[in-house]
Amino acid sequence: MRIDVHQHLWTDRFVEALRERPAPPRLDGWTLVLAGEPDQPLEPSDHDVSRRARLNRADRLGLALVSVSSPLGIEHLPADEAAPLLEAYHRGARALPDGFGAWAAACVTEPDPRALAAWLDAGFVGLQLPATALLDREGYERCAPLLRELEARDKPLFVHPGPAASHDAPRWWAANVSYVQQMHAAYYAFTAFGRTAHPGLRVCFAMLCGLAPTHRERSRARGGPDSAADAGMWFESSSYGPQALAAMRAALGDEAGRRRIVLGSDRPYATPTGLPDEAAAERAALDLLGPGLTAAVARRGTLATAAVRAATRGP
């Protein structure tokens, strides 16, 4: 069974909430208006639930995990502005049919661990936070109540690129420059400020963390940390292919690469990449999600009984 840990699917609830906003982030019809990126026309069919389910089945996906689109900047809004958008996202994600699960989301300007706990208890597999909220000690201190909630429930963190500051740049700039830089910084920030405070936290970095682990030699040469040795880090594959995957496996070590690289597509912006060892990617995803996956299955019935057994098996 293939598990895609990274998709975005905007339900009607979420679309309506974005259209109601007078300021970015907002939707003007199907044009996305952000403060830090050029206006972007969207394809409505990309967010058609039935069509997405068909695409996932065609790609042999047994489970697709959706998340809020962190580059919109919703998590960084004042709490009263973030609340209706987060509510619409969570309610819409909960209503998705079999074959889907979801990451919870949270405001980082005024973190509310009780609200997060409620969504986790409702079956969300873990929490996604924007990389821009986790770039330094202050960010980890601010988000600590949320991260402690994850640890208490043994659920993972998914780090995704956050808002860009490239409004006057070409449309492709944010994805190829801003997001990569954010993920690279978030990788080292977790080692410097996050791991000691949250020793049991499992964390997955989007887009192979911008290939940050491939800088392992330079980090060693310049007295930096060996972040790649952290067995509690996972990396999903969105937007990358064979060359990047081979480099990551070489940087992590062959065995660690099999245990810690999972499938992520970032659909609708990209399609699921074929991984060299699909069985290893499935095991890695189950190890990452652990009890969070079990809760989602129990409440939503998205996976087969055999997958539940796999997710709950002992070491």
C-alpha positions as CSV (number, residue, x, y, z in Angstrom):
1,M,0.0,0.0,0.0
2,R,1.4,3.4,-1.0
3,I,1.1,6.2,1.5
4,D,1.4,9.8,0.3
5,V,2.1,12.0,3.3
6,H,1.9,15.3,1.4
7,Q,-1.1,16.6,-0.6
8,H,-3.2,19.7,-0.7
9,L,-6.9,19.6,-1.3
10,W,-9.0,22.7,-0.8
11,T,-12.6,21.8,0.2
12,D,-15.6,24.0,-0.5
13,R,-15.5,25.2,3.2
14,F,-11.9,26.3,2.9
15,V,-12.4,28.0,-0.5
16,E,-15.4,29.9,0.8
17,A,-13.4,31.1,3.9
18,L,-10.6,32.4,1.6
19,R,-13.0,34.2,-0.6
20,E,-14.6,36.0,2.4
21,R,-11.3,37.6,3.3
22,P,-10.7,41.3,2.3
23,A,-6.9,40.9,2.5
24,P,-4.3,38.3,1.6
25,P,-4.3,35.4,1.9
26,R,-7.5,35.3,-0.1
27,L,-9.1,34.0,-3.2
28,D,-10.5,36.3,-5.9
29,G,-12.6,33.8,-7.8
30,W,-10.0,31.2,-8.5
31,T,-7.0,33.6,-8.3
32,L,-4.9,33.2,-5.2
33,V,-3.7,36.5,-3.8
34,L,-0.8,36.4,-1.4
35,A,1.3,39.1,0.2
36,G,4.7,37.6,-0.7
37,E,4.1,36.0,-4.1
38,P,2.7,37.0,-7.5
39,D,-1.1,36.4,-8.0
40,Q,-1.6,32.8,-9.1
41,P,-4.5,31.5,-11.1
42,L,-5.7,28.1,-9.8
43,E,-7.3,25.2,-11.7
44,P,-10.6,24.4,-10.0
45,S,-10.5,20.8,-11.0
46,D,-7.3,20.4,-8.9
47,H,-9.5,20.7,-5.8
48,D,-12.3,18.4,-7.0
49,V,-12.5,15.7,-4.3
50,S,-13.9,13.0,-6.6
51,R,-11.3,13.7,-9.3
52,R,-8.5,13.7,-6.7
53,A,-9.7,10.3,-5.4
54,R,-9.6,8.9,-8.9
55,L,-6.1,10.2,-9.4
56,N,-4.9,8.7,-6.2
57,R,-6.4,5.3,-7.0
58,A,-4.7,5.4,-10.4
59,D,-1.4,6.0,-8.6
60,R,-2.1,3.1,-6.3
61,L,-2.3,5.3,-3.2
62,G,-4.0,3.6,-0.2
63,L,-3.8,6.7,1.8
64,A,-3.2,10.4,1.0
65,L,-2.6,12.9,3.8
66,V,-3.7,16.4,3.1
67,S,-2.5,19.5,4.9
68,V,-3.2,23.2,4.9
69,S,-1.1,25.2,2.4
70,S,1.4,26.9,4.7
71,P,2.8,29.3,2.1
72,L,-0.6,31.1,2.4
73,G,0.6,32.3,5.8
74,I,-2.6,31.3,7.7
75,E,-0.7,30.1,10.7
76,H,1.1,33.4,11.0
77,L,-2.1,35.5,11.0
78,P,-3.4,37.1,14.2
79,A,-5.4,34.5,16.1
80,D,-8.8,36.0,15.3
81,E,-8.0,36.0,11.6
82,A,-6.5,32.6,11.5
83,A,-9.4,30.9,13.4
84,P,-12.1,30.8,10.7
85,L,-9.6,29.6,8.1
86,L,-8.3,26.9,10.4
87,E,-11.8,25.9,11.4
88,A,-12.8,25.6,7.7
89,Y,-9.7,23.6,6.8
90,H,-10.2,21.1,9.7
91,R,-13.9,20.7,9.1
92,G,-13.4,20.2,5.4
93,A,-10.6,17.7,5.9
94,R,-12.6,15.7,8.4
95,A,-15.4,15.4,5.7
96,L,-13.1,13.9,3.0
97,P,-14.0,10.4,1.9
98,D,-12.1,7.1,2.5
99,G,-8.6,7.2,1.2
100,F,-7.8,10.5,2.8
101,G,-6.3,11.5,6.2
102,A,-5.0,14.9,7.3
103,W,-2.5,16.8,9.2
104,A,-3.8,19.3,11.8
105,A,-2.8,22.9,11.6
106,A,-2.3,25.6,14.3
107,C,-1.9,29.3,14.7
108,V,1.7,30.2,15.7
109,T,1.1,33.8,16.8
110,E,-1.0,32.6,19.7
111,P,-0.5,28.8,20.0
112,D,-3.5,26.9,21.4
113,P,-2.5,23.4,22.5
114,R,-6.0,22.6,23.7
115,A,-7.4,23.3,20.2
116,L,-4.7,21.1,18.7
117,A,-5.4,18.3,21.2
118,A,-9.0,18.3,20.1
119,W,-8.2,17.9,16.5
120,L,-5.6,15.2,17.2
121,D,-8.2,13.4,19.3
122,A,-10.6,13.7,16.3
123,G,-8.2,11.6,14.2
124,F,-5.7,14.0,12.6
125,V,-2.4,12.1,12.2
126,G,-0.1,14.9,13.5
127,L,0.6,18.6,13.1
128,Q,2.0,20.5,10.2
129,L,3.8,23.8,10.9
130,P,5.5,26.2,8.5
131,A,9.2,26.2,8.4
132,T,9.1,29.9,8.9
133,A,7.8,29.3,12.5
134,L,10.7,27.1,13.3
135,L,13.9,28.9,12.2
136,D,15.4,29.9,15.5
137,R,15.3,29.5,19.3
138,E,12.5,32.0,19.6
139,G,10.3,30.0,17.2
140,Y,10.8,26.8,19.1
141,E,10.0,28.5,22.4
142,R,6.8,30.0,20.9
143,C,5.7,26.7,19.4
144,A,6.7,24.6,22.4
145,P,3.2,24.1,23.8
146,L,2.1,22.6,20.4
147,L,5.2,20.4,20.2
148,R,4.7,19.1,23.7
149,E,1.1,18.2,22.8
150,L,2.5,16.1,19.9
151,E,5.0,14.3,22.2
152,A,2.3,13.6,24.8
153,R,0.2,11.9,22.1
154,D,3.2,10.3,20.3
155,K,2.3,12.0,17.0
156,P,4.6,13.5,14.4
157,L,5.4,17.0,13.2
158,F,5.4,17.8,9.5
159,V,7.6,20.8,8.6
160,H,6.4,22.5,5.3
161,P,7.6,25.7,3.6
162,G,5.9,28.8,4.8
163,P,5.2,32.2,3.3
164,A,7.7,33.6,0.8
165,A,8.9,37.2,0.4
166,S,9.3,37.2,-3.4
167,H,6.3,39.3,-4.7
168,D,8.3,40.9,-7.5
169,A,10.2,37.8,-8.5
170,P,9.1,35.3,-11.3
171,R,6.3,32.9,-10.3
172,W,8.7,30.0,-10.1
173,W,11.1,31.8,-7.7
174,A,9.4,31.0,-4.3
175,A,9.3,27.2,-5.0
176,N,12.9,27.1,-6.2
177,V,14.6,29.6,-3.9
178,S,12.5,30.7,-0.9
179,Y,11.1,27.3,0.0
180,V,14.4,25.5,-0.4
181,Q,16.2,28.1,1.8
182,Q,13.5,27.8,4.5
183,M,13.7,24.0,4.6
184,H,17.5,24.0,4.8
185,A,17.4,26.5,7.7
186,A,14.6,24.5,9.5
187,Y,16.7,21.3,9.3
188,Y,19.6,22.8,11.2
189,A,17.3,24.8,13.5
190,F,15.6,21.6,14.6
191,T,19.0,20.2,15.6
192,A,20.1,23.4,17.3
193,F,16.9,24.3,19.2
194,G,14.3,21.6,18.8
195,R,15.8,18.2,19.5
196,T,17.0,18.9,23.0
197,A,13.7,20.3,24.0
198,H,11.7,17.6,22.4
199,P,13.8,14.4,22.5
200,G,11.0,12.0,21.6
201,L,9.5,14.0,18.7
202,R,9.3,12.4,15.3
203,V,9.6,15.0,12.5
204,C,9.2,14.8,8.7
205,F,10.6,17.5,6.5
206,A,8.8,18.3,3.2
207,M,10.6,18.2,-0.2
208,L,13.6,16.2,1.1
209,C,14.3,19.2,3.3
210,G,15.7,21.1,0.3
211,L,18.5,18.4,0.2
212,A,20.0,19.8,3.4
213,P,21.3,16.4,4.5
214,T,23.5,16.3,1.4
215,H,25.6,19.1,3.0
216,R,26.7,16.6,5.7
217,E,30.3,16.8,4.7
218,R,30.4,20.5,4.8
219,S,28.8,20.6,8.2
220,R,31.3,18.1,9.5
221,A,34.2,20.1,8.0
222,R,33.0,23.4,9.5
223,G,32.2,22.1,13.0
224,G,28.5,21.9,12.5
225,P,26.1,19.2,13.8
226,D,25.6,15.8,12.2
227,S,21.8,16.4,11.8
228,A,21.6,13.5,9.3
229,A,22.4,11.0,12.1
230,D,19.1,11.9,13.9
231,A,17.0,8.7,13.6
232,G,13.9,10.7,14.5
233,M,13.9,12.7,11.2
234,W,12.1,11.6,8.1
235,F,12.1,13.2,4.6
236,E,9.4,13.2,2.0
237,S,10.1,13.2,-1.7
238,S,7.8,15.9,-3.2
239,S,9.0,17.5,-6.5
240,Y,12.3,15.5,-6.5
241,G,13.3,12.5,-8.7
242,P,16.0,9.8,-9.0
243,Q,19.0,12.1,-8.9
244,A,18.0,13.8,-5.7
245,L,16.8,10.6,-4.1
246,A,20.1,8.9,-4.8
247,A,22.0,11.8,-3.3
248,M,19.9,11.7,-0.2
249,R,20.4,8.0,0.3
250,A,24.1,8.5,-0.1
251,A,24.1,11.3,2.4
252,L,22.0,9.4,5.0
253,G,23.5,6.0,4.4
254,D,21.8,3.3,2.5
255,E,20.0,1.7,5.5
256,A,18.9,5.0,7.0
257,G,17.8,6.2,3.5
258,R,15.4,3.2,3.3
259,R,14.1,3.8,6.8
260,R,13.6,7.5,6.7
261,I,12.5,8.5,3.1
262,V,8.8,8.5,2.6
263,L,6.6,9.2,-0.4
264,G,5.2,12.7,-0.7
265,S,3.8,14.3,-3.8
266,D,2.6,17.8,-3.0
267,R,-0.3,17.1,-5.3
268,P,-1.8,19.1,-7.1
269,Y,1.5,20.8,-7.7
270,A,3.3,17.6,-8.6
271,T,2.6,13.9,-9.0
272,P,3.7,11.0,-6.8
273,T,7.3,10.0,-7.6
274,G,8.2,6.4,-8.0
275,L,10.6,5.5,-5.1
276,P,13.2,2.8,-5.7
277,D,11.9,0.6,-2.8
278,E,8.2,1.0,-2.4
279,A,8.0,-1.5,0.5
280,A,10.6,0.4,2.4
281,A,8.8,3.7,1.8
282,E,5.6,2.2,3.2
283,R,7.4,0.9,6.3
284,A,9.0,4.3,6.8
285,A,5.7,6.0,6.6
286,L,4.1,3.7,9.1
287,D,7.0,4.2,11.4
288,L,6.7,8.0,11.1
289,L,3.0,8.1,11.6
290,G,2.7,5.3,14.2
291,P,-0.2,5.7,16.6
292,G,-1.4,8.8,14.7
293,L,-2.1,6.6,11.7
294,T,-3.8,4.1,13.9
295,A,-6.2,6.7,15.3
296,A,-7.0,8.0,11.8
297,V,-7.7,4.5,10.6
298,A,-9.9,3.7,13.6
299,R,-12.0,6.8,13.2
300,R,-12.2,7.0,9.4
301,G,-11.6,3.5,8.2
302,T,-9.3,4.6,5.4
303,L,-6.9,1.6,5.4
304,A,-7.2,-2.2,5.3
305,T,-7.0,-4.3,8.4
306,A,-3.5,-5.5,7.4
307,A,-2.2,-2.0,7.3
308,V,-3.6,-1.3,10.8
309,R,-1.8,-4.4,12.1
310,A,1.4,-3.1,10.4
311,A,1.0,0.3,12.0
312,T,0.6,-1.1,15.4
313,R,3.2,-3.9,15.4
314,G,6.0,-3.8,17.9
315,P,9.6,-3.2,17.1
